[in-house]
Amino acid sequence: MNQITLRPRSELPSSLDASRIRLDEWIQLSTLEIERFELQSRSGPMAIGDLFEVSVQSKASLPRLVFDGCMQRVSGIGFQHKLGEILCESNVGDHAGSCMSGGRIVVCGNAGNYLGSPIGSRNVGMNGGQMIVEGSAGDDAGHRMRRGEIWIAGNVGTRLATWMVAGTIGVAGTCGPTIAYGMRRGTLIFGQPPTLDERRFSTPIPLRSAFLALLSRNCDAKWMTPDFLQSLDVCRGDQLIDGRGEIWMPTSSAESTKTGAST
């Protein structure tokens, strides 16, 4: 197996689109072939070799692509990712992990908008795999998510998990308004009590789930400690569409999680 490392030669141009990068295809390429690979930008196609220093190491335990530098100006990292690991050592731009179906993406900083969400005319977002964001994420994370896991150690913006069908999303910090609008199934786990619309979600009750034991043994999110998992409440919704999704939250502040406003 190969580990491919991309290190920016200088500040990257804005609106650079990395959605053409496929790790499962790149592991078959030589260093020279990767350097000649082109990405789209606002000013036209640009070769990887002009943007990044490229190094390829063999004998890795699994296929891996490492972005060794800030990718905040780069969109579409991990689009349709399905094999191996993508490691981003700093921030990333919009649409990271969009439409991914397998493998793992780790962001050691903040993520932009549309994390794990569809791109363009596609109507399915993240459909498998695992995404870990060690910082915060922007708006519209997990939109139309169907399978997989998203773990966010910081805060998240507005419209989290809208029209979510299945999967698991965990957020350790605060969350913006319009949570889980149109959510049909799946699980949201909050480290801090969210503000929910009481017309769309049931009254929180103590959580009893066999899934808790599995999470405590296998979850890679550092904030999901055994103590945290021992005292959670759950509510269900979105009831306006007969949704059966679950929202888990700390028990102590359950009384303050509901509002009559549309949030």
SEFI-409907 format. One record per atom (N, C-alpha, C): residue number from 1; residue in one letter; atom name; chain; x, z, y. Coordinates in steps of 0.2 Angstrom, whole numbers, m for minus. Layout:
     n   res   atom   chain       X       Z       Y
   NUM     A     CA       A       X       Z       Y
...
% end
This chain:
     n   res   atom   chain       X       Z       Y
     1     M      N       A       4       0      m6
     1     M     CA       A       0       0       0
     1     M      C       A       4       0       6
     2     N      N       A       2      m3      12
     2     N     CA       A       6      m3      18
     2     N      C       A       3       1      23
     3     Q      N       A       7       4      28
     3     Q     CA       A       5       7      34
     3     Q      C       A       7       2      39
     4     I      N       A       2       0      44
     4     I     CA       A       4      m4      49
     4     I      C       A       3       0      56
     5     T      N       A       8       0      60
     5     T     CA       A       8       3      66
     5     T      C       A       9      m1      72
     6     L      N       A       4       0      77
     6     L     CA       A       4      m4      83
     6     L      C       A       5       0      89
     7     R      N       A      11      m1      92
     7     R     CA       A      13       3      98
     7     R      C       A      13      m1     104
     8     P      N       A       8       0     109
     8     P     CA       A       8      m4     115
     8     P      C       A      15      m5     119
     9     R      N       A      16     m11     121
     9     R     CA       A      22     m13     124
     9     R      C       A      21     m10     132
    10     S      N       A      15     m10     134
    10     S     CA       A      14      m8     141
    10     S      C       A       7      m6     142
    11     E      N       A       4      m5     147
    11     E     CA       A      m3      m4     148
    11     E      C       A      m7     m10     146
    12     L      N       A     m12      m9     142
    12     L     CA       A     m16     m14     139
    12     L      C       A     m21     m17     144
    13     P      N       A     m22     m23     144
    13     P     CA       A     m27     m26     148
    13     P      C       A     m34     m23     147
    14     S      N       A     m38     m23     152
    14     S     CA       A     m45     m20     151
    14     S      C       A     m49     m26     147
    15     S      N       A     m55     m23     144
    15     S     CA       A     m59     m27     140
    15     S      C       A     m56     m31     134
    16     L      N       A     m51     m28     131
    16     L     CA       A     m48     m31     125
    16     L      C       A     m52     m29     119
    17     D      N       A     m54     m34     115
    17     D     CA       A     m58     m33     110
    17     D      C       A     m54     m33     103
    18     A      N       A     m55     m28     100
    18     A     CA       A     m51     m27      93
    18     A      C       A     m55     m28      87
    19     S      N       A     m61     m31      88
    19     S     CA       A     m66     m31      83
    19     S      C       A     m64     m36      77
    20     R      N       A     m59     m40      79
    20     R     CA       A     m57     m45      74
    20     R      C       A     m52     m42      69
    21     I      N       A     m50     m36      70
    21     I     CA       A     m45     m33      66
    21     I      C       A     m48     m30      60
    22     R      N       A     m46     m32      54
    22     R     CA       A     m49     m30      48
    22     R      C       A     m43     m27      44
    23     L      N       A     m43     m21      42
    23     L     CA       A     m37     m18      39
    23     L      C       A     m37     m21      32
    24     D      N       A     m42     m22      28
    24     D     CA       A     m42     m24      22
    24     D      C       A     m39     m31      21
    25     E      N       A     m40     m35      27
    25     E     CA       A     m36     m42      27
    25     E      C       A     m29     m41      30
    26     W      N       A     m28     m37      34
    26     W     CA       A     m21     m36      37
    26     W      C       A     m16     m34      32
    27     I      N       A     m18     m30      27
    27     I     CA       A     m13     m27      22
    27     I      C       A     m10     m33      18
    28     Q      N       A     m13     m39      18
    28     Q     CA       A     m10     m45      15
    28     Q      C       A      m6     m49      19
    29     L      N       A      m5     m47      25
    29     L     CA       A      m1     m51      30
    29     L      C       A       6     m48      31
    30     S      N       A      10     m53      33
    30     S     CA       A      17     m51      35
    30     S      C       A      17     m48      42
    31     T      N       A      23     m45      44
    31     T     CA       A      24     m43      51
    31     T      C       A      23     m49      56
    32     L      N       A      26     m55      54
    32     L     CA       A      26     m61      58
    32     L      C       A      18     m63      59
    33     E      N       A      15     m63      54
    33     E     CA       A       8     m65      54
    33     E      C       A       3     m61      58
    34     I      N       A       5     m54      58
    34     I     CA       A       1     m49      62
    34     I      C       A       3     m51      69
    35     E      N       A       9     m52      71
    35     E     CA       A      11     m53      78
    35     E      C       A       8     m59      81
    36     R      N       A       6     m64      76
    36     R     CA       A       3     m70      79
    36     R      C       A      m4     m70      79
    37     F      N       A      m7     m64      76
    37     F     CA       A     m14     m63      76
    37     F      C       A     m17     m62      84
    38     E      N       A     m22     m66      85
    38     E     CA       A     m25     m65      92
    38     E      C       A     m31     m61      93
    39     L      N       A     m31     m58      99
    39     L     CA       A     m37     m54     101
    39     L      C       A     m40     m57     107
    40     Q      N       A     m47     m56     108
    40     Q     CA       A     m50     m59     114
    40     Q      C       A     m49     m54     120
    41     S      N       A     m48     m56     126
    41     S     CA       A     m49     m52     132
    41     S      C       A     m52     m56     137
    42     R      N       A     m53     m52     143
    42     R     CA       A     m56     m56     149
    42     R      C       A     m53     m62     151
    43     S      N       A     m46     m62     150
    43     S     CA       A     m42     m67     153
    43     S      C       A     m40     m72     147
    44     G      N       A     m44     m71     141
    44     G     CA       A     m42     m76     136
    44     G      C       A     m39     m73     130
    45     P      N       A     m37     m77     125
    45     P     CA       A     m34     m74     119
    45     P      C       A     m27     m72     120
    46     M      N       A     m25     m66     117
    46     M     CA       A     m19     m64     118
    46     M      C       A     m16     m62     111
    47     A      N       A     m10     m63     109
    47     A     CA       A      m7     m62     103
    47     A      C       A      m5     m55     102
    48     I      N       A      m6     m52      96
    48     I     CA       A      m4     m45      95
    48     I      C       A       3     m44      97
    49     G      N       A       8     m48      95
    49     G     CA       A      15     m47      96
    49     G      C       A      16     m46     104
    50     D      N       A      12     m49     108
    50     D     CA       A      13     m49     115
    50     D      C       A      11     m42     118
    51     L      N       A       6     m39     114
    51     L     CA       A       3     m33     117
    51     L      C       A       6     m27     113
    52     F      N       A       8     m27     107
    52     F     CA       A      11     m22     103
    52     F      C       A      17     m23     100
    53     E      N       A      21     m18      99
    53     E     CA       A      27     m18      94
    53     E      C       A      23     m16      87
    54     V      N       A      25     m21      82
    54     V     CA       A      22     m20      76
    54     V      C       A      27     m18      71
    55     S      N       A      25     m13      67
    55     S     CA       A      30     m11      61
    55     S      C       A      25     m10      55
    56     V      N       A      28     m12      49
    56     V     CA       A      25     m12      43
    56     V      C       A      29      m8      38
    57     Q      N       A      26      m3      35
    57     Q     CA       A      30       1      30
    57     Q      C       A      26       1      24
    58     S      N       A      30       0      18
    58     S     CA       A      26       0      12
    58     S      C       A      26       7       8
    59     K      N       A      23       7       3
    59     K     CA       A      23      13      m1
    59     K      C       A      19      19       2
    60     A      N       A      14      17       6
    60     A     CA       A       9      22       9
    60     A      C       A       4      24       3
    61     S      N       A       1      30       4
    61     S     CA       A      m3      32      m2
    61     S      C       A     m10      28      m1
    62     L      N       A     m12      25       4
    62     L     CA       A     m18      21       5
    62     L      C       A     m17      17      11
    63     P      N       A     m20      11      11
    63     P     CA       A     m19       7      17
    63     P      C       A     m21      10      23
    64     R      N       A     m17       9      28
    64     R     CA       A     m17      13      35
    64     R      C       A     m15       9      41
    65     L      N       A     m19       9      46
    65     L     CA       A     m18       6      52
    65     L      C       A     m17      12      57
    66     V      N       A     m11      12      61
    66     V     CA       A     m10      17      66
    66     V      C       A     m10      14      73
    67     F      N       A     m14      16      77
    67     F     CA       A     m13      14      84
    67     F      C       A      m9      20      88
    68     D      N       A      m3      19      89
    68     D     CA       A       1      24      92
    68     D      C       A       2      23     100
    69     G      N       A      m4      25     103
    69     G     CA       A      m4      25     110
    69     G      C       A     m11      25     112
    70     C      N       A     m12      25     119
    70     C     CA       A     m19      25     121
    70     C      C       A     m23      19     121
    71     M      N       A     m29      19     118
    71     M     CA       A     m33      13     116
    71     M      C       A     m39      13     120
    72     Q      N       A     m39      17     126
    72     Q     CA       A     m46      18     130
    72     Q      C       A     m48      11     132
    73     R      N       A     m44       7     134
    73     R     CA       A     m46       0     136
    73     R      C       A     m49      m5     131
    74     V      N       A     m48      m3     125
    74     V     CA       A     m49      m7     119
    74     V      C       A     m56      m5     116
    75     S      N       A     m60     m10     115
    75     S     CA       A     m66      m9     111
    75     S      C       A     m66     m12     104
    76     G      N       A     m71     m10     100
    76     G     CA       A     m72     m13      94
    76     G      C       A     m67     m11      88
    77     I      N       A     m63      m5      90
    77     I     CA       A     m58      m3      84
    77     I      C       A     m62      m1      78
    78     G      N       A     m60      m3      73
    78     G     CA       A     m63      m1      66
    78     G      C       A     m70      m5      65
    79     F      N       A     m72     m10      69
    79     F     CA       A     m78     m14      68
    79     F      C       A     m78     m16      60
    80     Q      N       A     m83     m15      57
    80     Q     CA       A     m84     m16      50
    80     Q      C       A     m79     m14      45
    81     H      N       A     m76      m8      47
    81     H     CA       A     m70      m5      43
    81     H      C       A     m73      m3      36
    82     K      N       A     m70      m5      31
    82     K     CA       A     m72      m3      24
    82     K      C       A     m67       0      19
    83     L      N       A     m61       0      21
    83     L     CA       A     m56       1      16
    83     L      C       A     m50       5      20
    84     G      N       A     m48      10      17
    84     G     CA       A     m42      14      20
    84     G      C       A     m43      18      26
    85     E      N       A     m38      19      30
    85     E     CA       A     m39      24      36
    85     E      C       A     m36      20      42
    86     I      N       A     m40      21      47
    86     I     CA       A     m37      19      54
    86     I      C       A     m36      26      58
    87     L      N       A     m30      27      60
    87     L     CA       A     m28      33      64
    87     L      C       A     m27      31      71
    88     C      N       A     m30      34      76
    88     C     CA       A     m29      32      83
    88     C      C       A     m26      39      86
    89     E      N       A     m20      38      89
    89     E     CA       A     m17      44      91
    89     E      C       A     m19      47      98
    90     S      N       A     m23      43     101
    90     S     CA       A     m26      45     108
    90     S      C       A     m33      42     108
    91     N      N       A     m35      41     115
    91     N     CA       A     m42      39     116
    91     N      C       A     m43      32     114
    92     V      N       A     m50      31     112
    92     V     CA       A     m52      24     111
    92     V      C       A     m58      22     115
    93     G      N       A     m59      15     116
    93     G     CA       A     m64      13     120
    93     G      C       A     m71      13     116
    94     D      N       A     m76       8     119
    94     D     CA       A     m82       8     116
    94     D      C       A     m82       5     109
    95     H      N       A     m88       6     106
    95     H     CA       A     m89       3      99
    95     H      C       A     m84       4      94
    96     A      N       A     m81      10      94
    96     A     CA       A     m76      12      89
    96     A      C       A     m80      13      82
    97     G      N       A     m78      10      77
    97     G     CA       A     m82      11      70
    97     G      C       A     m89       8      70
    98     S      N       A     m90       4      74
    98     S     CA       A     m97       0      74
    98     S      C       A     m97      m4      67
    99     C      N       A    m103      m2      64
    99     C     CA       A    m105      m6      58
    99     C      C       A    m100      m5      52
   100     M      N       A     m96       1      53
   100     M     CA       A     m91       2      47
   100     M      C       A     m95       4      41
   101     S      N       A     m93       2      35
   101     S     CA       A     m96       4      29
   101     S      C       A     m92       8      24
   102     G      N       A     m86       9      25
   102     G     CA       A     m82      13      21
   102     G      C       A     m75      15      24
   103     G      N       A     m71      19      20
   103     G     CA       A     m65      21      23
   103     G      C       A     m66      27      28
   104     R      N       A     m61      27      32
   104     R     CA       A     m60      33      37
   104     R      C       A     m57      31      43
   105     I      N       A     m60      34      49
   105     I     CA       A     m57      33      55
   105     I      C       A     m56      39      59
   106     V      N       A     m50      41      61
   106     V     CA       A     m48      47      64
   106     V      C       A     m46      45      72
   107     V      N       A     m49      49      76
   107     V     CA       A     m48      48      84
   107     V      C       A     m45      54      86
   108     C      N       A     m39      55      88
   108     C     CA       A     m35      61      90
   108     C      C       A     m36      62      98
   109     G      N       A     m42      60     100
   109     G     CA       A     m43      60     107
   109     G      C       A     m51      59     108
   110     N      N       A     m53      56     114
   110     N     CA       A     m60      55     115
   110     N      C       A     m62      48     113
   111     A      N       A     m68      47     112
   111     A     CA       A     m71      40     110
   111     A      C       A     m75      38     116
   112     G      N       A     m76      31     117
   112     G     CA       A     m81      29     122
   112     G      C       A     m88      29     120
   113     N      N       A     m92      24     122
   113     N     CA       A     m99      24     121
   113     N      C       A    m100      20     114
   114     Y      N       A    m106      21     111
   114     Y     CA       A    m108      17     105
   114     Y      C       A    m104      18      99
   115     L      N       A    m102      24      98
   115     L     CA       A     m98      26      93
   115     L      C       A    m102      25      86
   116     G      N       A     m99      21      82
   116     G     CA       A    m103      20      75
   116     G      C       A    m109      16      76
   117     S      N       A    m111      13      82
   117     S     CA       A    m117       9      83
   117     S      C       A    m116       2      82
   118     P      N       A    m122      m2      82
   118     P     CA       A    m122      m9      81
   118     P      C       A    m119     m12      87
   119     I      N       A    m116     m18      86
   119     I     CA       A    m114     m23      91
   119     I      C       A    m118     m29      91
   120     G      N       A    m120     m31      97
   120     G     CA       A    m124     m37      98
   120     G      C       A    m130     m37      95
   121     S      N       A    m132     m42      91
   121     S     CA       A    m139     m43      88
   121     S      C       A    m140     m39      82
   122     R      N       A    m134     m36      79
   122     R     CA       A    m135     m32      73
   122     R      C       A    m140     m26      74
   123     N      N       A    m143     m25      69
   123     N     CA       A    m148     m20      69
   123     N      C       A    m147     m14      65
   124     V      N       A    m141     m14      62
   124     V     CA       A    m138      m8      58
   124     V      C       A    m132      m6      61
   125     G      N       A    m131       1      62
   125     G     CA       A    m125       4      64
   125     G      C       A    m120       6      59
   126     M      N       A    m117      12      59
   126     M     CA       A    m113      14      54
   126     M      C       A    m117      14      47
   127     N      N       A    m114      12      42
   127     N     CA       A    m117      11      35
   127     N      C       A    m113      14      30
   128     G      N       A    m108      19      31
   128     G     CA       A    m104      22      26
   128     G      C       A     m97      24      29
   129     G      N       A     m94      28      25
   129     G     CA       A     m87      30      28
   129     G      C       A     m87      36      32
   130     Q      N       A     m82      38      35
   130     Q     CA       A     m81      44      38
   130     Q      C       A     m77      43      45
   131     M      N       A     m80      46      50
   131     M     CA       A     m77      45      57
   131     M      C       A     m76      52      60
   132     I      N       A     m70      54      62
   132     I     CA       A     m68      60      65
   132     I      C       A     m65      59      72
   133     V      N       A     m69      62      77
   133     V     CA       A     m66      62      84
   133     V      C       A     m64      69      86
   134     E      N       A     m58      70      87
   134     E     CA       A     m55      77      89
   134     E      C       A     m57      79      96
   135     G      N       A     m59      74     100
   135     G     CA       A     m61      75     107
   135     G      C       A     m69      75     108
   136     S      N       A     m71      71     113
   136     S     CA       A     m78      70     115
   136     S      C       A     m80      63     114
   137     A      N       A     m86      61     114
   137     A     CA       A     m88      55     113
   137     A      C       A     m93      53     119
   138     G      N       A     m95      47     120
   138     G     CA       A     m99      45     126
   138     G      C       A    m106      44     124
   139     D      N       A    m110      40     127
   139     D     CA       A    m117      39     125
   139     D      C       A    m118      35     119
   140     D      N       A    m124      35     116
   140     D     CA       A    m127      31     111
   140     D      C       A    m123      31     104
   141     A      N       A    m120      37     103
   141     A     CA       A    m116      38      97
   141     A      C       A    m121      38      91
   142     G      N       A    m120      35      85
   142     G     CA       A    m124      35      79
   142     G      C       A    m130      32      80
   143     H      N       A    m131      27      84
   143     H     CA       A    m137      23      85
   143     H      C       A    m138      19      79
   144     R      N       A    m144      19      76
   144     R     CA       A    m146      16      70
   144     R      C       A    m141      17      64
   145     M      N       A    m139      23      64
   145     M     CA       A    m134      25      58
   145     M      C       A    m138      25      52
   146     R      N       A    m135      22      46
   146     R     CA       A    m139      22      40
   146     R      C       A    m135      26      34
   147     R      N       A    m129      27      35
   147     R     CA       A    m125      31      30
   147     R      C       A    m119      33      33
   148     G      N       A    m115      38      30
   148     G     CA       A    m109      40      32
   148     G      C       A    m109      46      36
   149     E      N       A    m103      48      39
   149     E     CA       A    m102      54      42
   149     E      C       A     m99      53      49
   150     I      N       A    m101      56      54
   150     I     CA       A     m97      57      61
   150     I      C       A     m97      64      63
   151     W      N       A     m90      66      64
   151     W     CA       A     m89      73      66
   151     W      C       A     m85      73      73
   152     I      N       A     m88      76      78
   152     I     CA       A     m86      76      85
   152     I      C       A     m84      83      86
   153     A      N       A     m78      84      88
   153     A     CA       A     m76      91      89
   153     A      C       A     m77      93      96
   154     G      N       A     m79      89     101
   154     G     CA       A     m80      90     108
   154     G      C       A     m88      89     110
   155     N      N       A     m89      87     116
   155     N     CA       A     m96      85     118
   155     N      C       A     m98      78     116
   156     V      N       A    m104      77     117
   156     V     CA       A    m107      70     116
   156     V      C       A    m112      68     122
   157     G      N       A    m112      62     124
   157     G     CA       A    m117      60     129
   157     G      C       A    m124      60     127
   158     T      N       A    m127      55     131
   158     T     CA       A    m135      54     130
   158     T      C       A    m136      50     124
   159     R      N       A    m142      51     121
   159     R     CA       A    m145      46     116
   159     R      C       A    m142      47     110
   160     L      N       A    m140      53     107
   160     L     CA       A    m136      54     101
   160     L      C       A    m141      52      95
   161     A      N       A    m139      48      91
   161     A     CA       A    m143      47      84
   161     A      C       A    m150      44      85
   162     T      N       A    m151      40      90
   162     T     CA       A    m157      36      91
   162     T      C       A    m158      32      85
   163     W      N       A    m164      32      83
   163     W     CA       A    m167      27      77
   163     W      C       A    m162      28      71
   164     M      N       A    m159      34      70
   164     M     CA       A    m155      36      64
   164     M      C       A    m159      35      58
   165     V      N       A    m157      32      53
   165     V     CA       A    m160      31      46
   165     V      C       A    m158      36      41
   166     A      N       A    m151      38      41
   166     A     CA       A    m148      42      36
   166     A      C       A    m141      44      38
   167     G      N       A    m138      48      35
   167     G     CA       A    m131      50      36
   167     G      C       A    m131      57      39
   168     T      N       A    m125      59      41
   168     T     CA       A    m123      65      44
   168     T      C       A    m119      65      50
   169     I      N       A    m121      68      56
   169     I     CA       A    m118      68      62
   169     I      C       A    m117      76      64
   170     G      N       A    m111      78      65
   170     G     CA       A    m109      85      68
   170     G      C       A    m106      85      74
   171     V      N       A    m109      89      79
   171     V     CA       A    m106      89      86
   171     V      C       A    m105      97      87
   172     A      N       A     m98      98      89
   172     A     CA       A     m96     105      90
   172     A      C       A     m98     108      97
   173     G      N       A     m98     103     102
   173     G     CA       A     m99     105     109
   173     G      C       A    m106     103     111
   174     T      N       A    m107     102     117
   174     T     CA       A    m114     101     120
   174     T      C       A    m116      93     119
   175     C      N       A    m123      92     120
   175     C     CA       A    m125      86     119
   175     C      C       A    m130      84     125
   176     G      N       A    m130      78     127
   176     G     CA       A    m134      75     132
   176     G      C       A    m141      75     130
   177     P      N       A    m146      72     135
   177     P     CA       A    m153      72     133
   177     P      C       A    m154      66     129
   178     T      N       A    m161      66     126
   178     T     CA       A    m163      61     122
   178     T      C       A    m160      61     115
   179     I      N       A    m160      67     112
   179     I     CA       A    m157      68     105
   179     I      C       A    m162      65     100
   180     A      N       A    m159      61      96
   180     A     CA       A    m162      59      89
   180     A      C       A    m169      55      90
   181     Y      N       A    m170      52      96
   181     Y     CA       A    m176      48      97
   181     Y      C       A    m177      43      91
   182     G      N       A    m183      43      88
   182     G     CA       A    m185      39      83
   182     G      C       A    m181      40      76
   183     M      N       A    m178      46      76
   183     M     CA       A    m174      48      69
   183     M      C       A    m179      48      63
   184     R      N       A    m178      45      58
   184     R     CA       A    m182      45      52
   184     R      C       A    m179      49      47
   185     R      N       A    m173      49      45
   185     R     CA       A    m170      54      41
   185     R      C       A    m163      55      43
   186     G      N       A    m159      59      39
   186     G     CA       A    m152      61      41
   186     G      C       A    m152      68      43
   187     T      N       A    m146      70      45
   187     T     CA       A    m144      77      47
   187     T      C       A    m140      77      53
   188     L      N       A    m142      81      58
   188     L     CA       A    m138      82      64
   188     L      C       A    m136      89      63
   189     I      N       A    m130      91      64
   189     I     CA       A    m127      98      64
   189     I      C       A    m124      99      71
   190     F      N       A    m126     105      74
   190     F     CA       A    m124     106      81
   190     F      C       A    m120     113      81
   191     G      N       A    m114     113      84
   191     G     CA       A    m111     120      85
   191     G      C       A    m114     124      90
   192     Q      N       A    m117     121      95
   192     Q     CA       A    m121     124     100
   192     Q      C       A    m128     122     101
   193     P      N       A    m133     126     102
   193     P     CA       A    m140     125     102
   193     P      C       A    m141     119     107
   194     P      N       A    m144     114     104
   194     P     CA       A    m147     108     108
   194     P      C       A    m153     109     111
   195     T      N       A    m155     105     116
   195     T     CA       A    m162     106     119
   195     T      C       A    m166     100     116
   196     L      N       A    m171     102     113
   196     L     CA       A    m175      97     109
   196     L      C       A    m182      97     112
   197     D      N       A    m186      91     111
   197     D     CA       A    m193      90     114
   197     D      C       A    m197      93     108
   198     E      N       A    m201      98     110
   198     E     CA       A    m205     102     105
   198     E      C       A    m211      97     102
   199     R      N       A    m212      92     106
   199     R     CA       A    m217      87     103
   199     R      C       A    m214      83      98
   200     R      N       A    m208      82      97
   200     R     CA       A    m205      78      92
   200     R      C       A    m202      82      86
   201     F      N       A    m200      88      87
   201     F     CA       A    m197      92      82
   201     F      C       A    m200      99      81
   202     S      N       A    m200     100      74
   202     S     CA       A    m204     106      72
   202     S      C       A    m200     113      75
   203     T      N       A    m204     118      74
   203     T     CA       A    m201     125      76
   203     T      C       A    m195     127      71
   204     P      N       A    m189     129      74
   204     P     CA       A    m184     130      69
   204     P      C       A    m185     136      65
   205     I      N       A    m183     135      58
   205     I     CA       A    m184     141      53
   205     I      C       A    m177     142      50
   206     P      N       A    m176     147      47
   206     P     CA       A    m169     148      43
   206     P      C       A    m168     143      38
   207     L      N       A    m162     141      38
   207     L     CA       A    m160     135      34
   207     L      C       A    m158     138      27
   208     R      N       A    m160     135      22
   208     R     CA       A    m159     136      15
   208     R      C       A    m157     129      12
   209     S      N       A    m151     128      10
   209     S     CA       A    m150     121       8
   209     S      C       A    m144     121       3
   210     A      N       A    m144     118      m3
   210     A     CA       A    m139     117      m7
   210     A      C       A    m133     113      m4
   211     F      N       A    m134     109       1
   211     F     CA       A    m129     105       4
   211     F      C       A    m124     110       8
   212     L      N       A    m126     116       9
   212     L     CA       A    m121     120      13
   212     L      C       A    m115     122       9
   213     A      N       A    m116     123       3
   213     A     CA       A    m110     125      m2
   213     A      C       A    m105     119      m2
   214     L      N       A    m108     113      m3
   214     L     CA       A    m104     107      m3
   214     L      C       A    m100     106       4
   215     L      N       A    m104     107       9
   215     L     CA       A    m100     106      16
   215     L      C       A     m95     111      16
   216     S      N       A     m96     117      15
   216     S     CA       A     m91     122      16
   216     S      C       A     m84     121      12
   217     R      N       A     m85     117       6
   217     R     CA       A     m79     115       2
   217     R      C       A     m76     109       4
   218     N      N       A     m80     104       7
   218     N     CA       A     m77      97       8
   218     N      C       A     m77      94      15
   219     C      N       A     m80      98      20
   219     C     CA       A     m80      95      26
   219     C      C       A     m73      96      30
   220     D      N       A     m71      90      33
   220     D     CA       A     m65      90      37
   220     D      C       A     m65      92      44
   221     A      N       A     m71      94      46
   221     A     CA       A     m72      96      53
   221     A      C       A     m70     104      53
   222     K      N       A     m65     105      58
   222     K     CA       A     m62     112      58
   222     K      C       A     m67     117      60
   223     W      N       A     m72     115      64
   223     W     CA       A     m77     120      67
   223     W      C       A     m82     122      62
   224     M      N       A     m82     118      56
   224     M     CA       A     m88     120      51
   224     M      C       A     m85     125      47
   225     T      N       A     m84     131      49
   225     T     CA       A     m82     137      45
   225     T      C       A     m87     140      41
   226     P      N       A     m85     143      36
   226     P     CA       A     m90     147      31
   226     P      C       A     m94     151      35
   227     D      N       A     m92     155      40
   227     D     CA       A     m96     160      44
   227     D      C       A    m101     156      48
   228     F      N       A     m99     150      51
   228     F     CA       A    m104     146      55
   228     F      C       A    m110     144      50
   229     L      N       A    m108     142      44
   229     L     CA       A    m113     139      40
   229     L      C       A    m118     144      37
   230     Q      N       A    m116     150      37
   230     Q     CA       A    m120     156      34
   230     Q      C       A    m126     158      39
   231     S      N       A    m126     155      45
   231     S     CA       A    m131     158      50
   231     S      C       A    m134     152      54
   232     L      N       A    m138     148      51
   232     L     CA       A    m141     142      54
   232     L      C       A    m148     141      53
   233     D      N       A    m151     138      58
   233     D     CA       A    m158     136      58
   233     D      C       A    m159     129      57
   234     V      N       A    m165     127      55
   234     V     CA       A    m166     120      54
   234     V      C       A    m173     118      57
   235     C      N       A    m174     112      60
   235     C     CA       A    m180     109      62
   235     C      C       A    m180     102      60
   236     R      N       A    m186      99      60
   236     R     CA       A    m187      93      57
   236     R      C       A    m191      88      62
   237     G      N       A    m189      81      61
   237     G     CA       A    m192      76      66
   237     G      C       A    m189      70      65
   238     D      N       A    m190      65      69
   238     D     CA       A    m194      65      74
   238     D      C       A    m202      64      72
   239     Q      N       A    m206      69      74
   239     Q     CA       A    m213      69      71
   239     Q      C       A    m217      64      74
   240     L      N       A    m215      61      79
   240     L     CA       A    m219      55      82
   240     L      C       A    m219      49      78
   241     I      N       A    m214      49      74
   241     I     CA       A    m214      43      69
   241     I      C       A    m214      45      62
   242     D      N       A    m217      51      61
   242     D     CA       A    m217      55      54
   242     D      C       A    m210      55      51
   243     G      N       A    m205      56      55
   243     G     CA       A    m198      56      53
   243     G      C       A    m197      63      49
   244     R      N       A    m192      62      45
   244     R     CA       A    m190      68      40
   244     R      C       A    m183      70      41
   245     G      N       A    m180      68      47
   245     G     CA       A    m173      70      48
   245     G      C       A    m173      78      49
   246     E      N       A    m166      80      49
   246     E     CA       A    m165      88      50
   246     E      C       A    m160      89      55
   247     I      N       A    m161      94      59
   247     I     CA       A    m157      96      64
   247     I      C       A    m155     103      63
   248     W      N       A    m149     105      62
   248     W     CA       A    m146     111      60
   248     W      C       A    m143     114      67
   249     M      N       A    m144     120      68
   249     M     CA       A    m141     123      74
   249     M      C       A    m140     131      73
   250     P      N       A    m136     134      77
   250     P     CA       A    m135     141      76
   250     P      C       A    m141     145      77
   251     T      N       A    m142     150      73
   251     T     CA       A    m148     154      73
   251     T      C       A    m149     158      79
   252     S      N       A    m144     161      82
   252     S     CA       A    m145     166      87
   252     S      C       A    m148     163      94
   253     S      N       A    m148     157      95
   253     S     CA       A    m151     154     101
   253     S      C       A    m157     150     100
   254     A      N       A    m160     150      94
   254     A     CA       A    m165     146      92
   254     A      C       A    m171     146      97
   255     E      N       A    m173     152     100
   255     E     CA       A    m178     152     104
   255     E      C       A    m178     148     110
   256     S      N       A    m172     146     112
   256     S     CA       A    m171     142     118
   256     S      C       A    m169     135     117
   257     T      N       A    m171     133     111
   257     T     CA       A    m169     126     110
   257     T      C       A    m175     121     111
   258     K      N       A    m181     123     113
   258     K     CA       A    m186     119     114
   258     K      C       A    m188     118     121
   259     T      N       A    m191     112     123
   259     T     CA       A    m193     111     129
   259     T      C       A    m199     106     129
   260     G      N       A    m203     106     134
   260     G     CA       A    m209     101     134
   260     G      C       A    m207      95     137
   261     A      N       A    m201      94     140
   261     A     CA       A    m199      88     143
   261     A      C       A    m197      83     137
   262     S      N       A    m197      77     139
   262     S     CA       A    m194      72     134
   262     S      C       A    m187      72     135
   263     T      N       A    m183      75     130
   263     T     CA       A    m176      75     130
   263     T      C       A    m173      73     123
% end
